[in-house]
Amino acid sequence: MDKKKQLVEQIKVVIYNLEKDYYEELNSGILKLIYTRYKNALDILENNKDIKGINFIGGIRAYMDSYNDFQNPLLGEMHKAEKLNEELL
């Protein structure tokens, strides 16, 4: 599987986890920002837009600064997405 497909699948994992675990909180605050950025990245990749428009790097730091939940499995999934994005660029 190529890097772009891997990134699309990883972004879908992050979005799924956000929607599953934080549905009530996705309308405001830092989770809304993170969620919106991942949704925008998915749109960019699925519609073959310029990948330089992807902007979810730093979401892990933003989450940790706001929630201080360092053991959350979501962070691992976000890390995978950020790493794949860096490799794609």
N, C-alpha and C positions, 0 to 999 in steps of 0.2 A: 504494500500500500504506500502511495506516495505521501509526502509530508503534508500537502494541502488536505488530502482526504483524512489523514490522521488528525490534523488540527480541527477540521470540521467535526469529526466524531468526538474529540475531546471537549470542544466548546459545547456540544450538545449534552455531554455528561455534566458539565458545570451548570448549564442552564437547567437541566432536569433536577439536579440536586438543590439548586436555589429555589425552584418552584415547589419542590416536594417539602423541603425543610423550613422554608422561610416565606411561604406564600403570603401570609398576613403582613409581613414586613417589607414587601417589595415595592410598596407605594411611596416610600419616603426614605430619607437618610442615605447612608453609605451603601446599603444593600440595593437600593434603587439605582444608584450610580453604577455599581458593579454589574448588576443585572442588565441594565441598558447598554453598557459597553460590550458585554458578551453577545447580546442580541444583535447589536450593530455589526460586530465582527462576523457573526454567522451570516448576516445579510450580505456583507461585502464578499465573503468567500463563495456563497451559494450563487451569487449573481455576477461573479467574475469581475467585480469592481477592483480598483487599485488597492492592493493589500497594504499599502502604506497608510491607509485610512484606519487600520485596526489600532485600537487604543484601549487595551485592557491591561497593559503592563502596569504594575503598581497596585493592582487590586488586592493582592495578598497583604501588602503593608497597610493599605487602607482598612481592610477587614481587621487585622490584628490591632491596629491603633484604636479602632472603635469597640471591638468586642473582647480583646484580650483572651481569646479562646485558642490557644496555640495547638491544642490537640484535635481540633476539628478536622475530620477527613476531607472536607471541602477544600481546605488549603492545599492538600496534596494534589487534588484534581486541578486546582487553579495553577499550581506550579507546573504540572505537566503541560497545560495549555500555553503558559508563558514560554516554557522551554521550546515547545514545538514552533511557536510563533517566531522566536529568535532564530531557530534553524531555517525557517522558511524565508526569512528576510536575508 
